[in-house]
Every structure is written in C-alpha cells, then in structure tokens.
C-alpha cells in the first residue's frame, strides 16, 4: 500500500516515517515523502497513494488545500491531517472535505498505529462501513470538544 507523508519540517517528517516503519513490521507500506502540499500533489498524481498523512500548515500548499485537490480530482485516497492546533474549525474543515482522520501533534504512537491499521482495513471495506466509522469518529470529536469546553469553564 502506497503511503505519502507530507510535512515541511524535515526532522518531523523523518521521525514520522521512522514511527511508521517501526509499526510496519510486515512492510505493508511503500512510503513516499514530500516537503509541502505542492510536492505532495505531484507525488499523488504520479504514484496515486492509497493513504496520505499531511501536516495542516505548510508553505506553497497547505494540508487542507492538498486534501481539497485530491477530492476535486476524484481520488479515493484516505487523507489523515496532522496538526499542532486543536482548533475545531480545522478539524471541521478537514472532515467536511473528506479527511479520514485528524491527529494532533505530538503524535501518540499507539493512536498512530490504530489509525493506520483502521485506514488499511477500511481500504478493503464497503463505503457503508467506512461511512459508519467516520460518523462514529465525528461524534467522538464533538463529545471531546464539548467536554473540553466544560472543563475550561469550571
């Protein structure tokens, strides 16, 4: 399975690739790398990856623009947005454009493994099953957002 990592910070990108390789003991993923969304889009056009992990804020083309371009092109690529910002607006925008998931940096290794596993599994599932999982995730995100508002109000 082709996986593209798009991250403008070299050390963060290399660390993420190392994390994925450590998890990917059966060598399921063929990993490609890009330093920004524009470079990532070029790789998408050439290699057609099944899965993209992209930072949200980057020069030239950000992660949301990359996601939008992937969707406008009609690709079924699963896109996971990575962000250091827990802004619900970013998450909402990512989901409304068809992101598979939205992970906060610094990445939790167990969470990353879980999401990569689910993405790989869903590539073999029906659209109905995938939509059900996305709905459950949206409900979880909303509940966490509401819970976070209540915690700060106290």
Secondary structure as GFF3:
##gff-version 3
##sequence-region A 1 154
A	DSSP	beta_strand	2	6	.	.	.	ID=ss1
A	DSSP	alpha_helix	10	23	.	.	.	ID=ss2
A	DSSP	beta_strand	30	34	.	.	.	ID=ss3
A	DSSP	alpha_helix	37	47	.	.	.	ID=ss4
A	DSSP	beta_strand	51	55	.	.	.	ID=ss5
A	DSSP	alpha_helix	63	72	.	.	.	ID=ss6
A	DSSP	beta_strand	78	83	.	.	.	ID=ss7
A	DSSP	alpha_helix	88	96	.	.	.	ID=ss8
A	DSSP	beta_strand	101	104	.	.	.	ID=ss9
A	DSSP	alpha_helix	109	122	.	.	.	ID=ss10
A	DSSP	alpha_helix	127	153	.	.	.	ID=ss11
###
